[in-house]
């Protein structure tokens, strides 16, 4: 997913539970902090995370979904989760106009770098 949310792109991230046991949607193995996001090949600095709110278990083979928002300014509005996501996570990541890549880490494994374009 790519969407302009308060002057920034947002992405729907899906992570598969590759373990043999249930994992809570609030677990640290999912993409819930800045250190699990890489923009243009650079890991973002970590910052305290806000809890995911209500949680549920993802069974083995199941999919966890989160919306990652790369806002261009401090959030004024916090939107509800949508599109089957378990969490919605806004973070401020200033972007220059042009081509960028994003990668996320789920359950200790980095995704490939996915290209996207941003125009201010």
C-alpha positions in Angstrom: 0.0 0.0 0.0 1.2 3.5 -0.7 -0.8 6.4 0.6 -0.3 10.0 1.4 -1.0 10.4 5.1 -0.5 13.9 6.5 2.1 14.6 3.9 3.9 11.3 4.0 3.7 7.8 2.4 2.3 4.8 4.2 2.8 1.1 3.6 0.8 -2.0 4.5 3.4 -4.5 5.8 2.6 -8.3 6.0 4.8 -10.6 8.1 4.3 -14.4 8.2 4.6 -16.3 11.5 7.2 -18.9 10.5 7.4 -20.4 14.0 5.6 -23.5 15.3 3.7 -21.5 18.0 1.3 -18.6 18.3 2.8 -15.1 18.5 0.9 -12.1 19.9 0.3 -9.2 17.6 2.0 -7.1 20.4 5.2 -9.0 20.2 8.5 -7.3 19.4 9.1 -9.8 16.5 6.8 -7.7 14.3 7.6 -4.3 12.8 6.7 -2.0 15.7 9.8 0.2 16.1 12.1 2.3 14.0 15.0 -0.1 14.2 12.9 -2.5 12.1 12.7 -0.1 9.2 15.4 0.7 6.7 15.1 3.7 4.3 17.5 4.0 1.4 19.7 1.3 3.0 20.0 3.0 6.3 18.4 1.6 9.5 16.4 4.2 11.4 17.4 5.2 14.9 15.3 3.5 17.5 12.8 5.4 19.6 10.3 4.4 22.3 7.3 2.6 20.9 3.7 3.0 21.7 1.9 -0.2 22.5 -0.3 -1.9 19.9 -3.5 -1.7 22.0 -5.7 -4.7 21.8 -3.8 -7.9 20.9 -4.5 -11.3 19.4 -2.5 -14.3 18.6 -1.2 -15.1 15.1 -1.0 -18.9 14.6 1.9 -20.6 12.8 1.7 -19.8 9.1 -0.6 -16.8 9.9 -0.1 -13.3 8.7 0.5 -10.2 10.9 -0.3 -6.8 9.2 0.8 -3.4 10.1 0.6 0.1 8.5 3.9 2.0 8.6 3.5 5.7 8.1 6.5 7.8 7.1 5.2 11.2 8.2 7.0 14.4 7.2 6.0 16.2 10.4 5.0 15.4 13.9 1.6 13.5 13.8 -1.4 15.7 14.5 -3.9 12.9 13.9 -3.8 9.2 14.8 -5.9 7.1 12.5 -7.5 3.8 13.4 -6.2 0.6 11.9 -7.7 -0.4 8.6 -7.3 -2.9 5.8 -7.1 -5.8 8.2 -4.0 -4.4 9.9 -3.3 -5.2 13.6 -1.4 -1.9 14.3 -0.9 1.5 12.6 2.5 3.0 13.4 3.3 6.6 12.5 6.9 7.9 12.6 8.5 11.0 11.4 11.0 10.3 8.6 11.7 13.4 6.4 12.1 12.5 2.8 13.6 14.4 -0.2 11.7 14.3 -3.5 12.7 11.4 -5.6 13.3 7.6 -5.6 13.7 5.8 -2.2 13.7 2.3 -0.9 12.0 0.8 2.1 12.8 -2.6 3.8 11.2 -3.9 7.0 12.4 -6.6 9.5 9.9 -9.2 10.7 10.8 -12.0 13.0 14.5 -11.2 12.6 14.5 -11.3 8.8 14.8 -8.2 6.5 12.6 -7.9 3.4 14.1 -6.9 0.1 14.4 -3.2 -0.6 11.2 -2.1 -2.2 11.5 1.1 -4.3 9.0 4.0 -4.0 8.9 7.6 -5.2 8.1 10.6 -3.1 7.2 14.1 -4.3 6.9 16.9 -1.8 
